Amino acid sequence: MSLPAYTAATIIPSMCRPVVAATKFIGVGSLGLLTGVSFGASFASIKSLLTLPSAPAAHRSFTHLTTTLTTLTTPLTYLTTFSLLTAYLFSPSHQKHPYLLFTAVLPVLSSGYAKFVLLPKERRMEKLIEENGERGVNGEELRDGMVEWERAYWGVVVGRGVGFLMAVVGIWGDGA
């Protein structure tokens, strides 16, 4: 009785299968969290900041919101991208679905959008505060800046949401 011949061609695919499944689920889960955090910030947070009684309080809260949002979304973006790209790279050639690449790239693109579109809006509000002092800032100008930021942030939410929906449909289609 002889033992079956194990080669790299038979061992590696069977070893990669659990890695691929785990990284897909981690990627989709972190993309779902990323989408939820982004949606919550855009949908509820700005609206509640606009109800604050003074412009300085609204500005401090807005600054805290954007800092916290960046702190939360940056690691989730990296985790999502790394997980989904790892799943794609370790997938057997007949299971390398392009949705893994698309869903890995969309969070990065939406973060780039946030950096190049939203950051100038934040800086403009900071400049407004620096020029007028915190007590002398016009509340209407600050409110308009926050509403404009909220509208622009919907681009981030849509990008991440499309990625999440694509990932859910893709992982459902994989049966993983």
C-alpha positions in Angstrom: 0.0 0.0 0.0 1.5 3.3 -1.0 0.7 6.8 0.2 -0.9 9.2 -2.3 1.6 11.6 -3.9 1.1 15.1 -2.5 2.5 17.9 -4.6 2.4 21.6 -4.3 -0.3 21.6 -7.0 -2.6 19.5 -4.7 -1.7 21.0 -1.3 -1.6 24.7 -2.0 -5.2 25.1 -3.4 -6.6 23.1 -0.5 -4.7 25.3 2.0 -5.8 28.5 0.3 -9.5 27.7 0.3 -10.1 28.7 4.0 -7.8 31.7 3.7 -9.8 33.0 0.7 -13.1 32.4 2.4 -12.0 34.2 5.6 -10.5 37.1 3.8 -13.6 37.6 1.8 -15.8 37.7 4.9 -13.4 40.0 6.7 -13.3 42.3 3.6 -17.0 42.4 3.2 -17.6 42.8 6.9 -15.2 45.7 7.2 -16.6 47.3 4.1 -20.0 47.1 5.7 -18.7 48.8 8.8 -17.0 51.4 6.7 -20.2 52.1 4.8 -22.3 52.3 8.0 -19.9 54.7 9.7 -19.8 56.9 6.6 -23.6 56.8 6.3 -24.1 57.6 9.9 -21.8 60.6 9.8 -23.4 62.0 6.7 -27.0 61.3 7.6 -27.3 62.1 11.3 -24.2 63.8 12.6 -24.2 67.0 10.6 -27.9 67.5 11.0 -27.5 67.4 14.8 -24.4 69.7 14.7 -26.5 72.3 12.9 -28.9 72.5 15.8 -26.2 73.6 18.2 -26.9 77.1 19.6 -23.5 78.7 18.8 -21.1 78.7 15.9 -18.0 78.0 18.1 -19.6 75.0 19.6 -20.7 73.7 16.2 -17.2 74.3 14.8 -15.5 72.4 17.7 -18.0 69.5 17.3 -17.5 69.4 13.5 -13.7 69.3 14.0 -14.1 66.5 16.4 -16.4 64.7 14.1 -14.0 64.9 11.1 -11.0 63.8 13.2 -12.9 60.9 14.6 -14.3 59.9 11.3 -10.8 59.8 9.8 -9.5 57.8 12.7 -12.3 55.2 12.2 -12.4 55.0 8.4 -8.7 54.9 7.6 -8.0 51.5 9.3 -11.3 50.1 7.9 -10.3 51.2 4.4 -6.9 49.5 4.7 -8.4 46.3 6.2 -11.1 46.1 3.4 -8.6 46.7 0.6 -6.0 44.3 2.0 -8.5 41.5 2.7 -10.2 41.6 -0.6 -7.0 41.9 -2.6 -5.6 38.9 -0.6 -8.7 36.9 -1.4 -8.3 37.7 -5.1 -4.6 36.8 -5.1 -5.0 33.5 -3.3 -8.1 32.5 -5.2 -7.6 29.7 -7.8 -7.6 31.0 -11.3 -11.1 29.8 -12.1 -12.4 31.7 -9.0 -10.7 35.1 -9.5 -13.8 37.2 -9.8 -13.3 40.8 -10.8 -15.8 42.0 -8.1 -13.0 41.4 -5.6 -10.8 43.9 -7.3 -13.7 46.4 -7.8 -14.7 46.2 -4.2 -11.1 46.6 -3.0 -10.6 49.7 -5.1 -13.8 51.5 -4.4 -13.0 52.3 -0.7 -9.6 53.6 -1.8 -11.2 55.8 -4.5 -13.8 57.1 -2.0 -11.0 58.0 0.5 -9.1 59.8 -2.3 -12.3 61.7 -3.1 -12.6 62.6 0.5 -9.0 63.8 0.6 -9.2 66.0 -2.5 -12.8 67.2 -2.3 -13.7 67.3 1.4 -10.3 68.4 2.9 -10.4 71.8 1.1 -13.8 72.4 2.4 -12.7 71.7 5.9 -9.6 73.9 5.5 -11.8 76.7 4.2 -13.9 76.5 7.4 -10.7 76.5 9.5 -9.5 79.6 7.7 -12.8 81.3 8.4 -12.3 80.6 12.1 -8.7 81.8 12.0 -9.6 85.1 10.2 -12.5 86.0 12.5 -11.6 84.4 15.7 -13.8 81.7 17.2 -16.2 84.2 18.8 -16.5 86.4 15.7 -17.3 83.8 13.1 -20.5 84.2 11.2 -22.8 81.3 12.0 -24.5 81.3 8.6 -21.1 81.0 6.8 -20.2 78.1 9.1 -23.6 76.5 8.6 -23.3 76.8 4.8 -19.8 75.2 4.9 -21.1 72.3 7.0 -24.0 71.7 4.7 -21.7 71.9 1.6 -19.4 69.4 3.3 -22.3 67.1 4.1 -23.5 67.2 0.4 -20.0 66.4 -0.8 -19.6 63.6 1.7 -22.5 61.8 0.1 -20.1 61.0 -2.7 -18.0 59.0 -0.2 -21.0 57.2 1.1 -22.2 56.3 -2.4 -18.8 55.0 -3.4 -18.5 52.8 -0.3 -22.2 51.7 -0.5 -21.8 50.6 -4.1 -18.7 48.7 -3.1 -20.5 47.0 -0.2 -23.5 46.1 -2.4 -21.2 44.7 -5.0 -19.3 42.7 -2.4 -22.5 41.2 -0.9 -23.8 40.2 -4.3 -20.4 38.8 -5.3 -19.9 36.8 -2.1 -23.5 35.5 -2.4 -22.8 34.5 -6.0 -19.6 32.7 -4.9 -21.4 30.7 -2.3 -18.6 31.4 0.1 
